[in-house]
Amino acid sequence: MDPATVLRLANDQAMQYPSVELDHPFGPDNAVYKVRGKMFMMAYELRGVPSLNLKIDPLDGEVLSDAYAEISPGYHMNKKHWITVAGEEGGVGDPGVATAGERLDPDLLHDLVLESYCLVVAKMPKKDRPVDPDTFGGRNDSR
C-alpha cells in the first residue's frame, strides 16, 4: 500500500473507536491518537514518507518487522513495544518494485490498529475502559 493510503485507512479506523481523541502535542504535522488520554497511534512524516507508530506485543513486533518491509521497530519509541508502519510506493506487481517478504494489506493494517488500541485499553483500570479489550472488534471470537 502507498503511504498516504496507510495513513487514511488507519485514521478512518481509529476515529471510529470509542473515546478516541486526536491531538497534536508535537506540532501540526504529528497526529497523536489517544484513548482516554493514552496514546495508541501516532501519524507523522519520516524522511518524507507518511508513517505510523503503533503499540504492539513484543513478540508480534519482531515477527512483523522480519516479515514485512513496511514494518520496522518504532521510530523514537520503545522499540520493544512499538512499531513503525510506512507503506511503500508502488503497488503489488509493479515493475521495478522489489520487496522482500510479504506486503502490507488493509486487513493487516486494520488488525494492527485494533491491536494497538486494545493493548492500551487493557492497561487501564477496568472502570476506565471504554470497551472490553479481549472482545472488542471481534477479538478472540473463538472463546
N, C-alpha and C positions, 0 to 999 in steps of 0.2 A: 504494500500500500504506500501511496505517496504520503509525505509528512503532513500536508495540510488535511488530508482525509483522516489520518490518525487523530489529529487534534480535534477535528469536527465531531467525529464519532464519539470520542472519549468525553468531550464536553456535553454533547447531547445526552449521553447516557448518565453521566454524573449528576446533571442538573435535574434529573427525574427522581433521584433518590431522596428519601425523607431527611429533613433537617440539614440539607446541604446549602452551604453559603459559598459564594465566590468572593475572594478578597484579593487585593493587590498590595501586600505589605512590602514588597521589594521593588515597587515601581509598576508603571502601566504595562510593561512588557512581560511580566511574570504573573500568571493567574494561579492563585492558590485555592484549591477546593478543600473545604473543611466540613466535617460533620460534628456538630456541637462543639465547635472551636478547635477541633483536632484535624490537622492536615492529613489527607489521604491521597492527594494528587496535586501535582504542580505542572503547569504548562509554561514553556519558555522557549527561547531560541538559543540553540547551542551551535556556535560556529556557522550561523546562517541557516541551520536546519531546525524547523519546529520539532520540539521534543517534549516528552512527559516523564516525570518521576512518579513511580507508583510503589506503594508498600507491598512487600512480598514475603512469603515464608522463605527462610534462608535456603532450604534445600531446593525449593522450586526455582529460586533465583539463579542458582548455579546451573541447573539443568537448562533453563530457558536461555541463559547467556551463552551456553555452549551450542545450543541447537538453532538459535535464530540470530542472524546478522544484525537485525534491527534492535536487539535487546542486549544491554550491557549493564554492568554494576552501576548503581545510582550515582549520577554526577553531583558532586558537592553534597552527598548524603552518606549515611552509614551504608557502605557497600554490601553489608551482610543482609540488611533488611529492606533495601530499596533497589529498584532497577530503573534504568532509563530506557524508554521506548522511543525510537525515532524511525519513522517509515523510511523507505528507500525510494529514490526517484526511479521511475521506470516501472512498468508492470511486469507481471509474470510472463515469461516467454519473450520479453523484448530483446531484440538482437543487441549484443554488446553488453548486456547486463548479466554479469557472472556473480552469483552469490553462493556461498557455501551453506548447506543445511536447508532448513525449512524457511518458508516465507510467512511473515506476519499476516493474518487474515482477520476480518471483522469479528469472527466468533472468538478467536483467541483474545483479541483486544477487549471484547466485552467481558470475558472471564477475568482478565487481569484487572480491569477497573472494578468489577464486582468484588473480587478477592481483596483488593486494597481497601475498599470501603468497609467490608466485613471484618477485616483484621483490625482496623482502627476501632470500629464499634465494639468488638469483642473485648477490648481492653478497658472499656468504660464500665463504671458501676452499673449493675443491671437496671437500676431505677432510672438511669440517664439514657439508656439505649433506645434509639428511635425504632429499631427493628430487632428481631432475634437473628444474630449473625450466623447461627447454624442453619437456618432455613430460608433466610431472605433471598429472593431471586432464584428460587428453585435449588439452592444448595442442599446437598445431602437428601435429595428426594427419595433415595433408596431406603431410608430408615423407616 
